[in-house]
């Protein structure tokens, strides 16, 4: 049996239920990706027979984040193996149309799905030449507001805090951007926000107030099921991008600062998802797309406060600024239409 899902703008035909995803009501005529999570498939066995080359980390390269992740290519980029230590293993074909994943005990299919919906789908997007930012995205004023920054900058925590105020979430950690009618839009990810225990404690007063992603993961998740928080299922036009700066203890934080186009472009280039795997042609295309983005969309810097108790003030600041930008853009569009 095939289970039809949609994530990051792509249709997935899975041979296993994925509890983190909502099943599509109707099955498409053709899936963008055929996903198999379980016993090794014939095409993976064939791929293993091809000559292989370690792509990341390269021999002698020191991992910046001490991650156990390795990427190996087979043939002339016909297949890729994504290995996460000795825990989870994935194969993706070169066109990112077939995907297989498995794990070793005591990990379960839920662990495989956790990798799948985060970094593996990020890899798939880049293989399909989709621009993706290391960012979360929410919907304010009927438009997408992107929260961009490095790991543990506060993107997911802020998205979750906004969600608890009734603001719908589009994406968490991986935000795909597509250009439609010369406007950048965000494709919805999946209906969860993943949070570290300290973030859960900040928002709910207890580190275990939310369900765990899996028994073997330290992270928890906020369900975007329409209960305490909701998920935006339709892609939305980008109104604003906020880039998170390091937290400070200054009295005027949290605050929002303007950025020059050059500053904004450099920050976005650094925060594009898995940018290390792009070849020269892909880097040039990404640079062109981001250059266009910074000329079309306001890019602002967020300076959060060190005090986690000021997350409410930060959310108020973002909402007020995003609504102001959205209103100004709407007024400009009406003037142009005349």
Secondary structure as the mmCIF struct_conf table of DSSP 4:
data_model
#
loop_
_struct_conf.conf_type_id
_struct_conf.id
_struct_conf.beg_label_comp_id
_struct_conf.beg_label_asym_id
_struct_conf.beg_label_seq_id
_struct_conf.end_label_comp_id
_struct_conf.end_label_asym_id
_struct_conf.end_label_seq_id
STRN STRN1 UNK A 3 UNK A 7
TURN_TY1_P TURN_TY1_P1 UNK A 8 UNK A 9
STRN STRN2 UNK A 10 UNK A 14
BEND BEND1 UNK A 15 UNK A 16
TURN_TY1_P TURN_TY1_P2 UNK A 19 UNK A 20
BEND BEND2 UNK A 21 UNK A 21
HELX_LH_PP_P HELX_LH_PP_P1 UNK A 22 UNK A 22
STRN STRN3 UNK A 23 UNK A 23
HELX_LH_PP_P HELX_LH_PP_P2 UNK A 24 UNK A 24
BEND BEND3 UNK A 25 UNK A 26
BEND BEND4 UNK A 29 UNK A 30
BEND BEND5 UNK A 32 UNK A 32
STRN STRN4 UNK A 33 UNK A 37
BEND BEND6 UNK A 38 UNK A 39
HELX_LH_PP_P HELX_LH_PP_P3 UNK A 40 UNK A 41
HELX_RH_AL_P HELX_RH_AL_P1 UNK A 42 UNK A 48
TURN_TY1_P TURN_TY1_P3 UNK A 49 UNK A 49
BEND BEND7 UNK A 50 UNK A 50
STRN STRN5 UNK A 52 UNK A 56
BEND BEND8 UNK A 57 UNK A 57
HELX_LH_PP_P HELX_LH_PP_P4 UNK A 58 UNK A 58
TURN_TY1_P TURN_TY1_P4 UNK A 59 UNK A 60
HELX_LH_PP_P HELX_LH_PP_P5 UNK A 61 UNK A 63
TURN_TY1_P TURN_TY1_P5 UNK A 64 UNK A 65
STRN STRN6 UNK A 69 UNK A 74
TURN_TY1_P TURN_TY1_P6 UNK A 75 UNK A 78
STRN STRN7 UNK A 79 UNK A 84
TURN_TY1_P TURN_TY1_P7 UNK A 85 UNK A 87
STRN STRN8 UNK A 88 UNK A 93
TURN_TY1_P TURN_TY1_P8 UNK A 94 UNK A 95
BEND BEND9 UNK A 96 UNK A 96
STRN STRN9 UNK A 98 UNK A 103
TURN_TY1_P TURN_TY1_P9 UNK A 105 UNK A 106
HELX_RH_AL_P HELX_RH_AL_P2 UNK A 109 UNK A 115
HELX_RH_PI_P HELX_RH_PI_P1 UNK A 116 UNK A 120
HELX_RH_AL_P HELX_RH_AL_P3 UNK A 121 UNK A 127
TURN_TY1_P TURN_TY1_P10 UNK A 128 UNK A 129
STRN STRN10 UNK A 131 UNK A 140
TURN_TY1_P TURN_TY1_P11 UNK A 141 UNK A 142
STRN STRN11 UNK A 143 UNK A 148
BEND BEND10 UNK A 150 UNK A 150
TURN_TY1_P TURN_TY1_P12 UNK A 151 UNK A 152
BEND BEND11 UNK A 153 UNK A 154
HELX_RH_AL_P HELX_RH_AL_P4 UNK A 155 UNK A 163
TURN_TY1_P TURN_TY1_P13 UNK A 164 UNK A 166
HELX_LH_PP_P HELX_LH_PP_P6 UNK A 167 UNK A 168
STRN STRN12 UNK A 169 UNK A 171
BEND BEND12 UNK A 172 UNK A 173
STRN STRN13 UNK A 174 UNK A 180
TURN_TY1_P TURN_TY1_P14 UNK A 181 UNK A 182
STRN STRN14 UNK A 183 UNK A 186
HELX_LH_PP_P HELX_LH_PP_P7 UNK A 187 UNK A 188
BEND BEND13 UNK A 191 UNK A 191
STRN STRN15 UNK A 192 UNK A 195
HELX_RH_AL_P HELX_RH_AL_P5 UNK A 197 UNK A 204
BEND BEND14 UNK A 205 UNK A 206
TURN_TY1_P TURN_TY1_P15 UNK A 207 UNK A 208
BEND BEND15 UNK A 209 UNK A 210
STRN STRN16 UNK A 211 UNK A 212
BEND BEND16 UNK A 213 UNK A 214
TURN_TY1_P TURN_TY1_P16 UNK A 215 UNK A 216
BEND BEND17 UNK A 218 UNK A 218
STRN STRN17 UNK A 220 UNK A 223
BEND BEND18 UNK A 225 UNK A 229
STRN STRN18 UNK A 231 UNK A 231
BEND BEND19 UNK A 234 UNK A 234
STRN STRN19 UNK A 236 UNK A 248
TURN_TY1_P TURN_TY1_P17 UNK A 251 UNK A 252
BEND BEND20 UNK A 254 UNK A 254
STRN STRN20 UNK A 255 UNK A 258
HELX_RH_AL_P HELX_RH_AL_P6 UNK A 261 UNK A 270
TURN_TY1_P TURN_TY1_P18 UNK A 271 UNK A 271
STRN STRN21 UNK A 272 UNK A 272
TURN_TY1_P TURN_TY1_P19 UNK A 273 UNK A 274
HELX_RH_3T_P HELX_RH_3T_P1 UNK A 275 UNK A 277
HELX_RH_AL_P HELX_RH_AL_P7 UNK A 280 UNK A 296
BEND BEND21 UNK A 297 UNK A 297
STRN STRN22 UNK A 298 UNK A 305
BEND BEND22 UNK A 306 UNK A 306
HELX_RH_3T_P HELX_RH_3T_P2 UNK A 308 UNK A 310
HELX_RH_AL_P HELX_RH_AL_P8 UNK A 311 UNK A 337
#
